[in-house]
């Protein structure tokens, strides 16, 4: 490692455990080793909720790791300065400060006088292409211009390492592309003294376009899945075969999951239910009906879905046994094809059968309701039950999803006002018997 | 920085007639402060000689105004300090937040006489004690909800901005001025304005106080009115009411409007909105060459130097993050000591009180509670239809809402004796008569909240209702009432709090030589104060506080939660 370049930041064995409001613990990061080397753009990739933003905040010193440590090297660290600056997904501009005042913020904290502040701020504003806007307030600017202010504010303090938390994901496609190019230009032409850039993103394409190296994280808790070097020369062409190959390679890394049991049937998994409504599941089935085998990455591009939005749907179909995923491709199973061709009512029937068989949580809810004389149960009961495994926030989200699935499958109904799940009369006739049979 | 425009951005402004006005206004203000300030420390015996001549009114009004402003700035400083401590130090927050919750439930007027006696004792022979007591009473009416407003924004600061402050290593001082105060500005200004409006009532009450059989007066518009009522001088009363209204309007136009218009820059939203509040006074000030120059030549450099001094780079945080153990122990010991002292004093004071007294007072409390509930309900009954009618018509709403606001600010206790005169003529006792007296001051809160709620009913819902031909009862139950429910609850909470305070002055009223009293906790406290029975006062206030807290927890909080969840319009 040492022969490439001196690492500027080394994160060693980082663990992060959050205490959830319910008192349970949730581990977000597990044993993460990461080094940021001089002269590189490092992308941290992962699905949403994987804790990549937390990792960035630990590197920035905003969040303390539960275990492990972050060591900073370089001239600034030796002077006791943090040497990092950050660009935020939400821009994090102060709405009551003008562009120039926003940019001057970091300089002010360094105790510089007004003349020097102004001079340096104006230079940064100039460089990032905001000339003429220094007196404007953020609300007068478009999203792209706002993020330019975010960049100017970060660059004006001449950081050793520039940290970026999904800096382009709140922008529309064209604006994002424009800004990405401008940043890359500044970096490649060495017009900024920054020694390294770390960018957190969920867009694989963005990572392959910008970075020299991509660290791919898994989820629950996040571990380093792979460290992929990206050696294509700049400027990179998205149509290039090697570009697409790299994107595909990372995609399959992200969609790969633990090997399934050999039989594949009656799989009772305590996995979390992916947060996706039944409507979206149906939508993807419709799409797949015409295309027997589809590349997930292409699919995402076609639908203009980010991987974060698409993966839960894919996982949902997988969980229900309606589709299977192989090497970054997705296709409908036998049942899935039957489901796609079925009428509305038949679909519900198939969905019900599959859900009771393959979704442990849903089967349990149906059983609990069936065993109650009045067929009613408080929502909290199920949240509490899930909370031990997932923590409160996640448990709430899962119960939301389960209620949606259960309603669609007509397994039970839900009363928002009393916050109770209950069996309607015809469901009462159906669920308990069906569910209890399965109860060995 | 944001509070003044940056030097590079200033417009070229020329000296003009605006500057003359500004200069004159500043001179007048200084003159008034000096003159009134001189009178504040006048010896006590000079008081009580209130002149009922209309020409004396402006000066009295000025004195009242000065009191209310002193109290307001004290409240502001308190709100920022207390809110900051409660939000930033977890261990202080554990004590300070519940304490604040209790403090705001205590009916302030019950304490008035006691504090007057206390402060008068501190400065015997001078009116300074009374002045402090009056300012203190107004302060207690203003400070709590301003503090809560500041505290609530501090604990819910936008996370990304907080992180940006951290990454760019802003000092605590810079954070306060760049993040914390600006974030809370809008809410702080709105709450300040409401507190300020509500505190006229306390001003009027605190200018004439009876304790231990003695009535003391402070020169001011409230005591002018009180004296006019006692003498039955109708003309003077009309003058007082007119000047009071002028005062409220002038303060609104010259002080609050500019501040509200100015505070718009602290909106969190990222898009410019079409109709921002405007203020001609603010525009005037912004065009003033004089202010501009003073700012550029003196204020800005001084501020710059001061900020840099306060936030000069120091050792990185860490040690500063934790409260010093020494201070912690010292403060805890101090707090415990004070608590013990208060308990001992309280126990001594209450030693002579038996269970029978407590039960009697509790009974009186329930009577008053029924009055409060009736006042709020009756208030809602007429204000809901009227408020909705006003609020749904944009044309009417534009002029009626400020009127409702003035009515809410007007100190209703100044009008009590007039109503009592009618009650006497109708041969109605105060047992029922206290209810309209309470309503006089509090129904306006419901009214202007309902107006605001009705104005905010989304256009698409109204259109949908029209398309599906919702009318009459159906329209009310399906659209209007659910839509205004959150505002109605907010108005109700404010009105109930006001009614409790009003009970202190509404259940015992004099007109000419006659005094009317109702059976209730308010009258009990007032009488006990007048006779100097400290133990009874304390018992009465304690019972009232308990009732207020119980009502808040059992009635208002569930309603509020319902409003927040089910009837929340997005």
Interface residues (C-beta under 8 A of the other chain):
Chain A: X57 X60 X61 X62 X80 X82 X84 X85 X86 X88 X89 X90 X91 X92 X94 X95 X96 X97 X98 X100 X101 X105 X106 X108 X109 X110 X111 X113 X114 X118 X134 X135 X137 X138 X139 X140 X146 X153 X157 X417
Chain B: X1 X2 X6 X7 X8 X9 X158 X160 X161 X163 X164 X166 X167 X168 X169 X170 X171 X174 X178 X179 X182 X185 X265 X266 X267 X268 X269 X270 X271 X272 X304 X308 X311 X312 X313 X316 X566
